[in-house]
Amino acid sequence: MEPKKPIISRDLADLMRPGVMVEIDPAEVEQLGLVEETALDEADAWDSNADVENTNEATNGR
């Protein structure tokens, strides 16, 4: 027997209803604060490289 397919809804009131999958667009997700972005931006990524010393261990002898 195949599992039941979820009911697709766009209504936030359906979030707690069993068997209902609620689709939310990215703008709405951000507006509701449902996801917190924790990725580094490019500048912070480059700054974090300054913490790595240029040693034989860090570069495998290269």
PQR file of N, CA, C, O and H, with PARSE charges and radii, in Angstrom:
ATOM      1  N   MET A   1       0.840  -1.176   0.000 -0.4000 1.5000
ATOM      2  CA  MET A   1       0.000   0.000   0.000 -0.0000 2.0000
ATOM      3  C   MET A   1       0.890   1.246   0.000  0.5500 1.7000
ATOM      4  O   MET A   1       1.812   1.355   0.808 -0.5500 1.4000
ATOM      5  N   GLU A   2       0.611   2.170  -0.899 -0.4000 1.5000
ATOM      6  CA  GLU A   2       1.385   3.405  -0.995 -0.0000 2.0000
ATOM      7  C   GLU A   2       0.977   4.381   0.101  0.5500 1.7000
ATOM      8  O   GLU A   2      -0.192   4.440   0.484 -0.5500 1.4000
ATOM      9  H   GLU A   2      -0.138   2.081  -1.555  0.4000 1.0000
ATOM     10  N   PRO A   3       1.954   5.155   0.612 -0.5600 1.5000
ATOM     11  CA  PRO A   3       1.587   6.173   1.607  0.2800 2.0000
ATOM     12  C   PRO A   3       0.707   7.245   0.968  0.5500 1.7000
ATOM     13  O   PRO A   3       0.798   7.517  -0.229 -0.5500 1.4000
ATOM     14  N   LYS A   4      -0.137   7.838   1.789 -0.4000 1.5000
ATOM     15  CA  LYS A   4      -1.012   8.895   1.289 -0.0000 2.0000
ATOM     16  C   LYS A   4      -0.185  10.100   0.886  0.5500 1.7000
ATOM     17  O   LYS A   4       0.801  10.438   1.541 -0.5500 1.4000
ATOM     18  H   LYS A   4      -0.210   7.617   2.762  0.4000 1.0000
ATOM     19  N   LYS A   5      -0.591  10.743  -0.192 -0.4000 1.5000
ATOM     20  CA  LYS A   5       0.065  11.975  -0.607 -0.0000 2.0000
ATOM     21  C   LYS A   5      -0.460  13.108   0.272  0.5500 1.7000
ATOM     22  O   LYS A   5      -1.645  13.133   0.606 -0.5500 1.4000
ATOM     23  H   LYS A   5      -1.392  10.469  -0.724  0.4000 1.0000
ATOM     24  N   PRO A   6       0.409  14.045   0.648 -0.5600 1.5000
ATOM     25  CA  PRO A   6      -0.057  15.143   1.501  0.2800 2.0000
ATOM     26  C   PRO A   6      -0.986  16.083   0.737  0.5500 1.7000
ATOM     27  O   PRO A   6      -0.910  16.206  -0.486 -0.5500 1.4000
ATOM     28  N   ILE A   7      -1.845  16.727   1.477 -0.4000 1.5000
ATOM     29  CA  ILE A   7      -2.684  17.783   0.924 -0.0000 2.0000
ATOM     30  C   ILE A   7      -1.818  19.034   0.892  0.5500 1.7000
ATOM     31  O   ILE A   7      -1.205  19.383   1.901 -0.5500 1.4000
ATOM     32  H   ILE A   7      -1.906  16.627   2.470  0.4000 1.0000
ATOM     33  N   ILE A   8      -1.757  19.710  -0.240 -0.4000 1.5000
ATOM     34  CA  ILE A   8      -0.945  20.915  -0.388 -0.0000 2.0000
ATOM     35  C   ILE A   8      -1.824  22.135  -0.128  0.5500 1.7000
ATOM     36  O   ILE A   8      -2.908  22.266  -0.696 -0.5500 1.4000
ATOM     37  H   ILE A   8      -2.255  19.427  -1.060  0.4000 1.0000
ATOM     38  N   SER A   9      -1.342  23.023   0.737 -0.4000 1.5000
ATOM     39  CA  SER A   9      -2.090  24.231   1.083 -0.0000 2.0000
ATOM     40  C   SER A   9      -1.149  25.424   1.064  0.5500 1.7000
ATOM     41  O   SER A   9       0.063  25.263   1.205 -0.5500 1.4000
ATOM     42  H   SER A   9      -0.462  22.916   1.199  0.4000 1.0000
ATOM     43  N   ARG A  10      -1.694  26.608   0.892 -0.4000 1.5000
ATOM     44  CA  ARG A  10      -0.909  27.840   1.003 -0.0000 2.0000
ATOM     45  C   ARG A  10      -1.397  28.670   2.187  0.5500 1.7000
ATOM     46  O   ARG A  10      -0.972  29.812   2.361 -0.5500 1.4000
ATOM     47  H   ARG A  10      -2.679  26.739   0.778  0.4000 1.0000
ATOM     48  N   ASP A  11      -2.288  28.102   3.000 -0.4000 1.5000
ATOM     49  CA  ASP A  11      -2.881  28.798   4.138 -0.0000 2.0000
ATOM     50  C   ASP A  11      -2.087  28.474   5.404  0.5500 1.7000
ATOM     51  O   ASP A  11      -1.998  27.309   5.795 -0.5500 1.4000
ATOM     52  H   ASP A  11      -2.633  27.175   2.858  0.4000 1.0000
ATOM     53  N   LEU A  12      -1.514  29.488   6.046 -0.4000 1.5000
ATOM     54  CA  LEU A  12      -0.713  29.270   7.248 -0.0000 2.0000
ATOM     55  C   LEU A  12      -1.521  28.646   8.379  0.5500 1.7000
ATOM     56  O   LEU A  12      -0.951  28.019   9.271 -0.5500 1.4000
ATOM     57  H   LEU A  12      -1.587  30.433   5.729  0.4000 1.0000
ATOM     58  N   ALA A  13      -2.824  28.808   8.353 -0.4000 1.5000
ATOM     59  CA  ALA A  13      -3.674  28.208   9.383 -0.0000 2.0000
ATOM     60  C   ALA A  13      -3.620  26.679   9.331  0.5500 1.7000
ATOM     61  O   ALA A  13      -3.990  26.016  10.299 -0.5500 1.4000
ATOM     62  H   ALA A  13      -3.287  29.318   7.629  0.4000 1.0000
ATOM     63  N   ASP A  14      -3.165  26.119   8.218 -0.4000 1.5000
ATOM     64  CA  ASP A  14      -3.089  24.663   8.060 -0.0000 2.0000
ATOM     65  C   ASP A  14      -1.781  24.067   8.578  0.5500 1.7000
ATOM     66  O   ASP A  14      -1.586  22.854   8.490 -0.5500 1.4000
ATOM     67  H   ASP A  14      -2.864  26.658   7.431  0.4000 1.0000
ATOM     68  N   LEU A  15      -0.887  24.886   9.111 -0.4000 1.5000
ATOM     69  CA  LEU A  15       0.420  24.389   9.541 -0.0000 2.0000
ATOM     70  C   LEU A  15       0.336  23.238  10.541  0.5500 1.7000
ATOM     71  O   LEU A  15       1.167  22.331  10.495 -0.5500 1.4000
ATOM     72  H   LEU A  15      -1.045  25.871   9.183  0.4000 1.0000
ATOM     73  N   MET A  16      -0.624  23.253  11.422 -0.4000 1.5000
ATOM     74  CA  MET A  16      -0.715  22.237  12.470 -0.0000 2.0000
ATOM     75  C   MET A  16      -1.675  21.098  12.123  0.5500 1.7000
ATOM     76  O   MET A  16      -1.926  20.234  12.963 -0.5500 1.4000
ATOM     77  H   MET A  16      -1.299  23.990  11.459  0.4000 1.0000
ATOM     78  N   ARG A  17      -2.208  21.083  10.916 -0.4000 1.5000
ATOM     79  CA  ARG A  17      -3.138  20.024  10.517 -0.0000 2.0000
ATOM     80  C   ARG A  17      -2.356  18.823  10.002  0.5500 1.7000
ATOM     81  O   ARG A  17      -1.567  18.960   9.068 -0.5500 1.4000
ATOM     82  H   ARG A  17      -2.004  21.785  10.234  0.4000 1.0000
ATOM     83  N   PRO A  18      -2.559  17.649  10.593 -0.5600 1.5000
ATOM     84  CA  PRO A  18      -1.867  16.447  10.129  0.2800 2.0000
ATOM     85  C   PRO A  18      -2.196  16.143   8.672  0.5500 1.7000
ATOM     86  O   PRO A  18      -3.344  16.263   8.245 -0.5500 1.4000
ATOM     87  N   GLY A  19      -1.179  15.749   7.920 -0.4000 1.5000
ATOM     88  CA  GLY A  19      -1.371  15.371   6.529 -0.0000 2.0000
ATOM     89  C   GLY A  19      -1.416  16.531   5.557  0.5500 1.7000
ATOM     90  O   GLY A  19      -1.623  16.329   4.361 -0.5500 1.4000
ATOM     91  H   GLY A  19      -0.246  15.652   8.267  0.4000 1.0000
ATOM     92  N   VAL A  20      -1.224  17.755   6.058 -0.4000 1.5000
ATOM     93  CA  VAL A  20      -1.266  18.936   5.191 -0.0000 2.0000
ATOM     94  C   VAL A  20       0.135  19.519   5.086  0.5500 1.7000
ATOM     95  O   VAL A  20       0.787  19.772   6.100 -0.5500 1.4000
ATOM     96  H   VAL A  20      -1.056  17.919   7.030  0.4000 1.0000
ATOM     97  N   MET A  21       0.595  19.731   3.863 -0.4000 1.5000
ATOM     98  CA  MET A  21       1.885  20.367   3.611 -0.0000 2.0000
ATOM     99  C   MET A  21       1.604  21.799   3.162  0.5500 1.7000
ATOM    100  O   MET A  21       0.907  22.027   2.174 -0.5500 1.4000
ATOM    101  H   MET A  21       0.066  19.526   3.039  0.4000 1.0000
ATOM    102  N   VAL A  22       2.157  22.758   3.903 -0.4000 1.5000
ATOM    103  CA  VAL A  22       1.914  24.168   3.590 -0.0000 2.0000
ATOM    104  C   VAL A  22       3.104  24.712   2.818  0.5500 1.7000
ATOM    105  O   VAL A  22       4.242  24.633   3.281 -0.5500 1.4000
ATOM    106  H   VAL A  22       2.723  22.573   4.707  0.4000 1.0000
ATOM    107  N   GLU A  23       2.841  25.261   1.646 -0.4000 1.5000
ATOM    108  CA  GLU A  23       3.884  25.893   0.839 -0.0000 2.0000
ATOM    109  C   GLU A  23       3.902  27.377   1.167  0.5500 1.7000
ATOM    110  O   GLU A  23       2.867  28.043   1.141 -0.5500 1.4000
ATOM    111  H   GLU A  23       1.917  25.325   1.270  0.4000 1.0000
ATOM    112  N   ILE A  24       5.093  27.891   1.476 -0.4000 1.5000
ATOM    113  CA  ILE A  24       5.254  29.298   1.826 -0.0000 2.0000
ATOM    114  C   ILE A  24       6.333  29.873   0.929  0.5500 1.7000
ATOM    115  O   ILE A  24       7.393  29.266   0.776 -0.5500 1.4000
ATOM    116  H   ILE A  24       5.934  27.350   1.496  0.4000 1.0000
ATOM    117  N   ASP A  25       6.084  31.035   0.329 -0.4000 1.5000
ATOM    118  CA  ASP A  25       7.090  31.624  -0.555 -0.0000 2.0000
ATOM    119  C   ASP A  25       8.210  32.251   0.282  0.5500 1.7000
ATOM    120  O   ASP A  25       7.986  32.609   1.438 -0.5500 1.4000
ATOM    121  H   ASP A  25       5.222  31.528   0.453  0.4000 1.0000
ATOM    122  N   PRO A  26       9.408  32.388  -0.287 -0.5600 1.5000
ATOM    123  CA  PRO A  26      10.569  32.888   0.451  0.2800 2.0000
ATOM    124  C   PRO A  26      10.353  34.248   1.116  0.5500 1.7000
ATOM    125  O   PRO A  26      10.845  34.475   2.221 -0.5500 1.4000
ATOM    126  N   ALA A  27       9.637  35.141   0.469 -0.4000 1.5000
ATOM    127  CA  ALA A  27       9.394  36.464   1.062 -0.0000 2.0000
ATOM    128  C   ALA A  27       8.562  36.335   2.334  0.5500 1.7000
ATOM    129  O   ALA A  27       8.806  37.036   3.316 -0.5500 1.4000
ATOM    130  H   ALA A  27       9.237  34.956  -0.429  0.4000 1.0000
ATOM    131  N   GLU A  28       7.590  35.447   2.311 -0.4000 1.5000
ATOM    132  CA  GLU A  28       6.741  35.239   3.483 -0.0000 2.0000
ATOM    133  C   GLU A  28       7.536  34.583   4.614  0.5500 1.7000
ATOM    134  O   GLU A  28       7.343  34.916   5.783 -0.5500 1.4000
ATOM    135  H   GLU A  28       7.392  34.877   1.513  0.4000 1.0000
ATOM    136  N   VAL A  29       8.419  33.661   4.271 -0.4000 1.5000
ATOM    137  CA  VAL A  29       9.273  33.015   5.267 -0.0000 2.0000
ATOM    138  C   VAL A  29      10.125  34.062   5.972  0.5500 1.7000
ATOM    139  O   VAL A  29      10.226  34.067   7.199 -0.5500 1.4000
ATOM    140  H   VAL A  29       8.576  33.390   3.322  0.4000 1.0000
ATOM    141  N   GLU A  30      10.735  34.945   5.195 -0.4000 1.5000
ATOM    142  CA  GLU A  30      11.577  35.992   5.775 -0.0000 2.0000
ATOM    143  C   GLU A  30      10.755  36.943   6.635  0.5500 1.7000
ATOM    144  O   GLU A  30      11.178  37.319   7.728 -0.5500 1.4000
ATOM    145  H   GLU A  30      10.653  34.941   4.198  0.4000 1.0000
ATOM    146  N   GLN A  31       9.587  37.330   6.148 -0.4000 1.5000
ATOM    147  CA  GLN A  31       8.721  38.251   6.880 -0.0000 2.0000
ATOM    148  C   GLN A  31       8.307  37.655   8.230  0.5500 1.7000
ATOM    149  O   GLN A  31       8.221  38.374   9.226 -0.5500 1.4000
ATOM    150  H   GLN A  31       9.243  37.024   5.260  0.4000 1.0000
ATOM    151  N   LEU A  32       8.055  36.359   8.263 -0.4000 1.5000
ATOM    152  CA  LEU A  32       7.634  35.699   9.496 -0.0000 2.0000
ATOM    153  C   LEU A  32       8.815  35.355  10.406  0.5500 1.7000
ATOM    154  O   LEU A  32       8.616  34.967  11.557 -0.5500 1.4000
ATOM    155  H   LEU A  32       8.125  35.775   7.454  0.4000 1.0000
ATOM    156  N   GLY A  33      10.039  35.496   9.897 -0.4000 1.5000
ATOM    157  CA  GLY A  33      11.220  35.189  10.696 -0.0000 2.0000
ATOM    158  C   GLY A  33      11.385  33.698  10.957  0.5500 1.7000
ATOM    159  O   GLY A  33      11.897  33.307  12.006 -0.5500 1.4000
ATOM    160  H   GLY A  33      10.200  35.812   8.962  0.4000 1.0000
ATOM    161  N   LEU A  34      10.960  32.863  10.018 -0.4000 1.5000
ATOM    162  CA  LEU A  34      11.002  31.417  10.213 -0.0000 2.0000
ATOM    163  C   LEU A  34      12.386  30.822  10.011  0.5500 1.7000
ATOM    164  O   LEU A  34      12.665  29.739  10.525 -0.5500 1.4000
ATOM    165  H   LEU A  34      10.544  33.180   9.165  0.4000 1.0000
ATOM    166  N   VAL A  35      13.260  31.502   9.276 -0.4000 1.5000
ATOM    167  CA  VAL A  35      14.603  30.998   9.010 -0.0000 2.0000
ATOM    168  C   VAL A  35      15.602  32.109   9.300  0.5500 1.7000
ATOM    169  O   VAL A  35      15.431  33.251   8.872 -0.5500 1.4000
ATOM    170  H   VAL A  35      13.033  32.382   8.859  0.4000 1.0000
ATOM    171  N   GLU A  36      16.638  31.752  10.030 -0.4000 1.5000
ATOM    172  CA  GLU A  36      17.691  32.722  10.311 -0.0000 2.0000
ATOM    173  C   GLU A  36      18.906  32.376   9.461  0.5500 1.7000
ATOM    174  O   GLU A  36      19.459  31.283   9.585 -0.5500 1.4000
ATOM    175  H   GLU A  36      16.777  30.824  10.377  0.4000 1.0000
ATOM    176  N   GLU A  37      19.324  33.294   8.602 -0.4000 1.5000
ATOM    177  CA  GLU A  37      20.479  33.068   7.735 -0.0000 2.0000
ATOM    178  C   GLU A  37      21.747  33.207   8.563  0.5500 1.7000
ATOM    179  O   GLU A  37      21.976  34.246   9.183 -0.5500 1.4000
ATOM    180  H   GLU A  37      18.876  34.182   8.501  0.4000 1.0000
ATOM    181  N   THR A  38      22.570  32.169   8.574 -0.4000 1.5000
ATOM    182  CA  THR A  38      23.794  32.192   9.372 -0.0000 2.0000
ATOM    183  C   THR A  38      25.053  32.043   8.526  0.5500 1.7000
ATOM    184  O   THR A  38      26.154  31.960   9.070 -0.5500 1.4000
ATOM    185  H   THR A  38      22.385  31.326   8.070  0.4000 1.0000
ATOM    186  N   ALA A  39      24.907  32.009   7.211 -0.4000 1.5000
ATOM    187  CA  ALA A  39      26.071  31.847   6.340 -0.0000 2.0000
ATOM    188  C   ALA A  39      26.936  33.107   6.364  0.5500 1.7000
ATOM    189  O   ALA A  39      26.441  34.218   6.554 -0.5500 1.4000
ATOM    190  H   ALA A  39      24.012  32.077   6.769  0.4000 1.0000
ATOM    191  N   LEU A  40      28.231  32.907   6.167 -0.4000 1.5000
ATOM    192  CA  LEU A  40      29.152  34.038   6.078 -0.0000 2.0000
ATOM    193  C   LEU A  40      28.992  34.732   4.733  0.5500 1.7000
ATOM    194  O   LEU A  40      28.727  34.090   3.717 -0.5500 1.4000
ATOM    195  H   LEU A  40      28.633  32.004   6.013  0.4000 1.0000
ATOM    196  N   ASP A  41      29.155  36.048   4.741 -0.4000 1.5000
ATOM    197  CA  ASP A  41      29.216  36.722   3.447 -0.0000 2.0000
ATOM    198  C   ASP A  41      30.658  36.611   2.944  0.5500 1.7000
ATOM    199  O   ASP A  41      31.534  36.154   3.678 -0.5500 1.4000
ATOM    200  H   ASP A  41      29.369  36.569   5.567  0.4000 1.0000
ATOM    201  N   GLU A  42      30.905  37.020   1.715 -0.4000 1.5000
ATOM    202  CA  GLU A  42      32.226  36.823   1.113 -0.0000 2.0000
ATOM    203  C   GLU A  42      33.327  37.532   1.898  0.5500 1.7000
ATOM    204  O   GLU A  42      34.404  36.967   2.090 -0.5500 1.4000
ATOM    205  H   GLU A  42      30.193  37.391   1.119  0.4000 1.0000
ATOM    206  N   ALA A  43      33.077  38.746   2.351 -0.4000 1.5000
ATOM    207  CA  ALA A  43      34.093  39.499   3.097 -0.0000 2.0000
ATOM    208  C   ALA A  43      34.461  38.783   4.395  0.5500 1.7000
ATOM    209  O   ALA A  43      35.641  38.694   4.732 -0.5500 1.4000
ATOM    210  H   ALA A  43      32.202  39.205   2.196  0.4000 1.0000
ATOM    211  N   ASP A  44      33.476  38.275   5.124 -0.4000 1.5000
ATOM    212  CA  ASP A  44      33.760  37.556   6.364 -0.0000 2.0000
ATOM    213  C   ASP A  44      34.508  36.253   6.092  0.5500 1.7000
ATOM    214  O   ASP A  44      35.364  35.851   6.880 -0.5500 1.4000
ATOM    215  H   ASP A  44      32.517  38.348   4.850  0.4000 1.0000
ATOM    216  N   ALA A  45      34.190  35.599   4.987 -0.4000 1.5000
ATOM    217  CA  ALA A  45      34.897  34.366   4.632 -0.0000 2.0000
ATOM    218  C   ALA A  45      36.374  34.651   4.376  0.5500 1.7000
ATOM    219  O   ALA A  45      37.239  33.908   4.840 -0.5500 1.4000
ATOM    220  H   ALA A  45      33.495  35.926   4.346  0.4000 1.0000
ATOM    221  N   TRP A  46      36.666  35.720   3.642 -0.4000 1.5000
ATOM    222  CA  TRP A  46      38.066  36.076   3.386 -0.0000 2.0000
ATOM    223  C   TRP A  46      38.763  36.469   4.683  0.5500 1.7000
ATOM    224  O   TRP A  46      39.922  36.109   4.891 -0.5500 1.4000
ATOM    225  H   TRP A  46      35.964  36.324   3.265  0.4000 1.0000
ATOM    226  N   ASP A  47      38.082  37.197   5.553 -0.4000 1.5000
ATOM    227  CA  ASP A  47      38.671  37.579   6.836 -0.0000 2.0000
ATOM    228  C   ASP A  47      38.999  36.353   7.680  0.5500 1.7000
ATOM    229  O   ASP A  47      39.998  36.350   8.399 -0.5500 1.4000
ATOM    230  H   ASP A  47      37.141  37.490   5.384  0.4000 1.0000
ATOM    231  N   SER A  48      38.180  35.325   7.604 -0.4000 1.5000
ATOM    232  CA  SER A  48      38.422  34.124   8.403 -0.0000 2.0000
ATOM    233  C   SER A  48      39.673  33.388   7.937  0.5500 1.7000
ATOM    234  O   SER A  48      40.267  32.641   8.716 -0.5500 1.4000
ATOM    235  H   SER A  48      37.369  35.328   7.020  0.4000 1.0000
ATOM    236  N   ASN A  49      40.089  33.581   6.682 -0.4000 1.5000
ATOM    237  CA  ASN A  49      41.320  32.966   6.188 -0.0000 2.0000
ATOM    238  C   ASN A  49      42.550  33.546   6.858  0.5500 1.7000
ATOM    239  O   ASN A  49      43.595  32.897   6.886 -0.5500 1.4000
ATOM    240  H   ASN A  49      39.607  34.187   6.050  0.4000 1.0000
ATOM    241  N   ALA A  50      42.451  34.747   7.394 -0.4000 1.5000
ATOM    242  CA  ALA A  50      43.593  35.372   8.049 -0.0000 2.0000
ATOM    243  C   ALA A  50      43.987  34.607   9.307  0.5500 1.7000
ATOM    244  O   ALA A  50      45.118  34.733   9.776 -0.5500 1.4000
ATOM    245  H   ALA A  50      41.601  35.274   7.371  0.4000 1.0000
ATOM    246  N   ASP A  51      43.065  33.813   9.861 -0.4000 1.5000
ATOM    247  CA  ASP A  51      43.345  33.045  11.070 -0.0000 2.0000
ATOM    248  C   ASP A  51      44.200  31.811  10.792  0.5500 1.7000
ATOM    249  O   ASP A  51      44.751  31.229  11.725 -0.5500 1.4000
ATOM    250  H   ASP A  51      42.147  33.711   9.480  0.4000 1.0000
ATOM    251  N   VAL A  52      44.321  31.404   9.538 -0.4000 1.5000
ATOM    252  CA  VAL A  52      45.085  30.215   9.178 -0.0000 2.0000
ATOM    253  C   VAL A  52      46.511  30.645   8.865  0.5500 1.7000
ATOM    254  O   VAL A  52      46.755  31.449   7.966 -0.5500 1.4000
ATOM    255  H   VAL A  52      43.873  31.877   8.780  0.4000 1.0000
ATOM    256  N   GLU A  53      47.438  30.093   9.625 -0.4000 1.5000
ATOM    257  CA  GLU A  53      48.840  30.440   9.388 -0.0000 2.0000
ATOM    258  C   GLU A  53      49.348  29.710   8.153  0.5500 1.7000
ATOM    259  O   GLU A  53      48.923  28.590   7.870 -0.5500 1.4000
ATOM    260  H   GLU A  53      47.240  29.439  10.355  0.4000 1.0000
ATOM    261  N   ASN A  54      50.242  30.331   7.431 -0.4000 1.5000
ATOM    262  CA  ASN A  54      50.836  29.707   6.254 -0.0000 2.0000
ATOM    263  C   ASN A  54      52.011  28.849   6.706  0.5500 1.7000
ATOM    264  O   ASN A  54      53.172  29.231   6.565 -0.5500 1.4000
ATOM    265  H   ASN A  54      50.588  31.241   7.661  0.4000 1.0000
ATOM    266  N   THR A  55      51.684  27.686   7.250 -0.4000 1.5000
ATOM    267  CA  THR A  55      52.720  26.766   7.726 -0.0000 2.0000
ATOM    268  C   THR A  55      52.716  25.528   6.851  0.5500 1.7000
ATOM    269  O   THR A  55      51.804  25.321   6.051 -0.5500 1.4000
ATOM    270  H   THR A  55      50.741  27.376   7.365  0.4000 1.0000
ATOM    271  N   ASN A  56      53.745  24.710   7.009 -0.4000 1.5000
ATOM    272  CA  ASN A  56      53.802  23.461   6.256 -0.0000 2.0000
ATOM    273  C   ASN A  56      52.616  22.567   6.591  0.5500 1.7000
ATOM    274  O   ASN A  56      52.103  21.870   5.715 -0.5500 1.4000
ATOM    275  H   ASN A  56      54.486  24.879   7.659  0.4000 1.0000
ATOM    276  N   GLU A  57      52.168  22.577   7.856 -0.4000 1.5000
ATOM    277  CA  GLU A  57      51.010  21.771   8.241 -0.0000 2.0000
ATOM    278  C   GLU A  57      49.758  22.234   7.512  0.5500 1.7000
ATOM    279  O   GLU A  57      48.985  21.410   7.023 -0.5500 1.4000
ATOM    280  H   GLU A  57      52.584  23.143   8.567  0.4000 1.0000
ATOM    281  N   ALA A  58      49.550  23.547   7.433 -0.4000 1.5000
ATOM    282  CA  ALA A  58      48.337  24.090   6.815 -0.0000 2.0000
ATOM    283  C   ALA A  58      48.331  23.883   5.308  0.5500 1.7000
ATOM    284  O   ALA A  58      47.263  23.793   4.703 -0.5500 1.4000
ATOM    285  H   ALA A  58      50.178  24.216   7.830  0.4000 1.0000
ATOM    286  N   THR A  59      49.508  23.805   4.690 -0.4000 1.5000
ATOM    287  CA  THR A  59      49.577  23.687   3.225 -0.0000 2.0000
ATOM    288  C   THR A  59      50.065  22.319   2.765  0.5500 1.7000
ATOM    289  O   THR A  59      50.339  22.131   1.580 -0.5500 1.4000
ATOM    290  H   THR A  59      50.376  23.878   5.181  0.4000 1.0000
ATOM    291  N   ASN A  60      50.176  21.365   3.680 -0.4000 1.5000
ATOM    292  CA  ASN A  60      50.667  20.017   3.356 -0.0000 2.0000
ATOM    293  C   ASN A  60      52.045  20.063   2.695  0.5500 1.7000
ATOM    294  O   ASN A  60      52.310  19.306   1.761 -0.5500 1.4000
ATOM    295  H   ASN A  60      49.954  21.518   4.643  0.4000 1.0000
ATOM    296  N   GLY A  61      52.908  20.934   3.170 -0.4000 1.5000
ATOM    297  CA  GLY A  61      54.271  21.010   2.676 -0.0000 2.0000
ATOM    298  C   GLY A  61      54.444  21.744   1.369  0.5500 1.7000
ATOM    299  O   GLY A  61      55.551  21.762   0.830 -0.5500 1.4000
ATOM    300  H   GLY A  61      52.692  21.549   3.929  0.4000 1.0000
ATOM    301  N   ARG A  62      53.402  22.350   0.835 -0.4000 1.5000
ATOM    302  CA  ARG A  62      53.512  23.052  -0.450 -0.0000 2.0000
ATOM    303  C   ARG A  62      53.904  24.482  -0.251  0.5500 1.7000
ATOM    304  O   ARG A  62      54.044  25.225  -1.222 -0.5500 1.4000
ATOM    305  H   ARG A  62      52.503  22.335   1.272  0.4000 1.0000
TER
END
